[in-house]
Amino acid sequence: MASIDTFQARPVATVGDFFALLKPRVMSLVVFTGLAGIVVAPGHVHPLVAFTALLCIAVGAGASGALNMAYDSDIDALMSRTAGRPIPMGKIARGDVLGFGYTLAIASVAMMGLFVNFAAAALLAFTIFFYVGVYTLWLKRRTPQNIVIGGLSGALPPAIGWAAVTGSLALPPLVLVAIIFLWTPPHFWALALFRSGDYARAGVPMLPVVSGKRVTRWNIFAYTLLLVPAGLAPSFLGFAGPLYLACAALLGGAFLSQSVAVLRETDEAHEPAAKRLFGISLLYLFALFAALIVERIAAHWI
């Protein structure tokens, strides 16, 4: 009878728990930047092929998120930001999540290869491998540069989207990849500044934990100095228009101004400037890619 009571007391996994494994907020950003790659690419792609490519990117990103949660479940349980995830909460077994993640990963790559093209499938496979194998299993617990190098995986969706249309790569998608790559460190280091206690408790060598907050602030500022001109590059290279340029200039200025505020921050207990920068960074990336998509769709219809 006691064993029955114990069984009944266990949390029951729901569809929502499995969906949470996919990191839906991260997935939505990945799909959005992948859509920008499809829209910017020259030539025509059938809407069904474009939808399939985006679905594969979404499923591949979800697979990466699930595998990341499986391999990081021990440290997730120690951090307040991640302690409510399905594995630390005991709702889903780690082994089940590994099976779920690898099944989705293989299916997304196979589907991309069969119904889109092999170039896009190869890029998607590399992205999943880099996030799981290079970032999660190798870099995350070993170096404070984990988010810099590992950020390449999150930067590749525009290239996958472009390859889905053209079967190749060119300068425009690589510029979009560079923008996301340079955006990732100040975005995540801003988060790490006001979550440094979490990372220290879990033993994750994020930059504020290893080198201190002052060094982190200077690194945020340095990467922002690189990011702002990179964000303007699509207009000067001719594949973005005035709406994009206005967004990149205005929000780039706001990003840079707030990074200076982070550099001058004195309230290290609450980090209000870092929290504002984190919010601005999300708006910055979303607005840039939204402007790019809107311009291309408007030009097509006009």
Phi, psi and omega in degrees: 000323180295322181293325177294318178297320179295317180298317181292336182279346181293142175297142180258128180291139178245173175301322179298325178294317178292324177295322179297330178298335184279358184051067189301327179292318176294318180301318182297322178291320179297315179296319181297315179288329174294322176299321178299320177298321178293315184292322183285332185299143178286160178089186184240140174232139179298138181306324180292323177293318178299316178298317179298318179298315180294322177297317179295320177298317180297313181294321177296319177295319178296320177299317178299317179297317180295316179294323176299316179295325180293311183287335181257015185298331180292318180279333176301324181293341183265351184250132183299327182292333187240358184296338180273006179290160189303321183289308177302330179282354178078016183278329181224136179288146181302318179298322178295323180292321177299315178298317179299313183294313181292326176297314179295321181298310181296318181296319182294319180291316180297318181295320178297318180293320184284322189250350178241272172194166186285333178296313178296321179296319179296318178295320178296316179299318179296320180298314179297314179300318184293318182291317184277307186283313185277308183285302187292310187275336185250304191277321194304321184260007186242333187215144175290351176270014183305315185285336179288305182289314181295340180297344179300324182297319179284347182270347189278343182308322176300324178292323177295316179299316178299313181296330178297330180271315190258339185077011182208186176237162179205183183297314184306310180294329179292327175294318178296321176299317180297321179300311181294321180299316180284335178287327188300312182299310179295328178296309184282329177290330173298316176298317183295331179296315181266003173239021186299327178298320177301310182294322178296318180296324181274353180076023178271124186280058175292156188306316179297330181284319185276315187250353179095162184289327181297313178298320179298317180299318179292323177293321176300314180297317181297315179292328177294322177299328177280324185292316187301309177294328177296323178295332179277342188304319181304325178291317182286338177271355171091007179249017172218152186252199186293325178298314178299314182300317179297315179296316182295321181289312183292311182285330174296320176296319178294320179298313181295317179299318181288330176293328174294320177298321176296319179299327182265004184304136177244340181271080184285347179284324184245338176052054180298324180294320179294322178295320178293320179297321178301316178294317179297322182297321177296315179296319181303306185293318180298314183294320180299312183286328175296317179298319179297315181294314181298316179301315182292318179294318179297317180296323179296314183287327179290000000 
